[in-house]
Amino acid sequence: MKKKKVRKFTVVFEKAKEGGYVVSVPILPGCVSQGETFEEAERMIKDAIKCYCESLIKHDEPIPKESEEIFGLVDVPIRISA
């Protein structure tokens, strides 16, 4: 029986001009998906990551490991002259 391991991947969601979201995985080049809603885009990218990793395993290539860096957003008030 094959063992399953849960891995975490950083993903980037971007609002698409035509609506919905485009989502990519920086550590997995070319791993991109999209969805009409945030939830659909999240489901789609999870499937894309799984397929990408299965292909790496099939070809005896290592699955890249994420760094321990934490990404986030901060609010910074900036005075802009009119």
N, C-alpha and C positions, 0 to 999 in steps of 0.2 A: 504494500500500500504506500502511495506517495504521501509525503508529509507536506502540509501547507504552512506557509509562514506569512504573516501579515507584514507588509512593508509600507512605509510612508513615503509619499512623493510630494514635492512642492509643485503646485499647479497654478497657472496664471489665467484668470478669467478676464476677458475683455468684451465689452459690449460691442456687438456688430452693428455697423451702420444700417443694415437692412432689418435689424431686430434680432433678438436672441443673443447668444454668447458664443464666442470662440474661446477655446481653452487649450493651453499647451503645457507641456512638461519640460522645463528647461534642461533637466539632466538627461532626458531621452530625446535626442535630436530627431525632429520630424514627427514626434508623437503629438498630434493635434486632433481635436475634434470640435464639435459644435452642438448646440441645442437651441430650441426655441425658447426654453426657460432655463433658469439657473439650475434647477433640479435635473432637467433632461441633459444639460451639458455636463453636469457632474456624473450622471450615470454613464454617458457616452465616453467620457475620458477615462473612467474606471475600466471600462471594457477595452479601450484602446491600450491602456497601460498593461492590462493583463495579456493581451495579444502580443504586444511588443516584448514583454518579458518572456513569454512562452517561446517566441522566436529566438531570443537570445539564448535561452536554455537549449533549444533544439540544435543551435549552431555552436554549442559549447563555449559561449561567450559569457562573461560575468555580467550580472545586473549591477549597474552603478549604484553606489551608496550615497545617500544624501549627507551633506555636512550637518553639523550641529547648529548652524547659524539659524537665527530666528528672524523672519521678515515680518514687518508690520507697517502700519500707517500711523502717523502722528499729525495732529492738527497744530498748525503754527500760524498765529495771526500776523499778517504782514500788511503794513500800511502802504497802499499804492496810490500815487498821486494821479488825480484825474486829468 
